[in-house]
């Protein structure tokens, strides 16, 4: 490798890594802000939060990687142009294409690595993240018994304390409803004061109550009996233990999520797509057969060889009711209408089922194309960023940042719009997923040609000279002359 190639790659790696990690960090903060309500107040341990953030950061790489390539390539060649290093290299006989060659090789390696990541690592990260996020969202809020509030977080119990002391353990005027019998508020305990402590493993909550009463109404005689016995027990001290096992986080088996389209690689997606297409075709054939069998008379009157009804079909249908009475005809009509309505409902249900399965196929196909669009997007955005930086010749974080945001917003809007159209069956999955690459590819080719030809496309001085040559007054003078001539004629 030549020194100039090492210098260019070394100058490229720094902005690339910086932009990549900044983008991942921003997306991770957006993720936390989105699910902040599901994370706060549930007493999650710190390693659960870190584990969720770790898996989530992997899912943001497909979005952060093209952005990092675009901005780092634009910053690199913008810095080289601003410091006149591009001019020095070109004067030494090194063309822009030769300067870009090591970065092209590096971008191809990154693109291949992106495909390997998207095909093998990303499905695993999605599986881990989605399953953990599901468990976190299903997790109960942490135990928090506040003053004057009926707390229902513990299964089969409702607890209310009128006041809590500063030690957060001593409570006053305690009221406990026991719903474990499933008969409503038939078992009630009330005490003047007490203490509540949690065991070290946080699996039990122990209430020690003082100076109270326990009421238990006997419901064995039935709900509608007016007179039922009730047990009233007075106590000086009573201990109640509540099981808090439902507050501990339980992990769901990841096997329940593995068939989701986001958790599959290309080979698995091909298998699922073929299976869904086969099932889809079988359902369509089955629906057609059952529909024809529902109209037995019409099916047998239909000439399968001529593909049409016989000529005497109308006469036959007019005379078919001649042997029936009025009541029998009415019954036949009612049965026919009922059968038609029933068949209509069945067909609508089948149509909904077929449409749902069709959308499922589209989701799997969209995910299949996504495996490849990431790698292609990295290459296309490099061929936009590098030539644009050489044309702009401005480094730093100013103009390159603006240009990067503008181009990437266009790319992202096209990607999101195309994917949405594909999911809604407005476009074919391949058309919707590749629309962004198809639109930006001509721009990359155009900018590459202009930069290699040293075109002053975005040079401020050249545009200033161009507009200085154009005198607007020269174009406006003929218009004023026409107005003067018309006034003179009048």
QUIZIQUI-V186250 format. One record per helix or strand. SS is the DSSP state (@ for helix, = for strand). FROM is the first residue (numbers start at 0). LEN is the number of residues. If there is no record, write none. Layout:
BEGIN
SS&FROM&LEN + SS&FROM&LEN
END
This chain:
BEGIN
@&2&32 + @&35&4 + @&45&14 + @&60&22 + @&84&7 + @&95&43 + =&146&1 + =&150&1 + =&156&8 + =&169&9 + =&186&12 + =&203&14 + =&229&14 + @&244&3 + @&253&3 + @&260&3 + @&265&29 + @&295&6 + =&301&2 + =&307&2 + @&312&7 + @&325&67 + @&398&25 + @&428&24 + @&459&10 + @&471&18
END
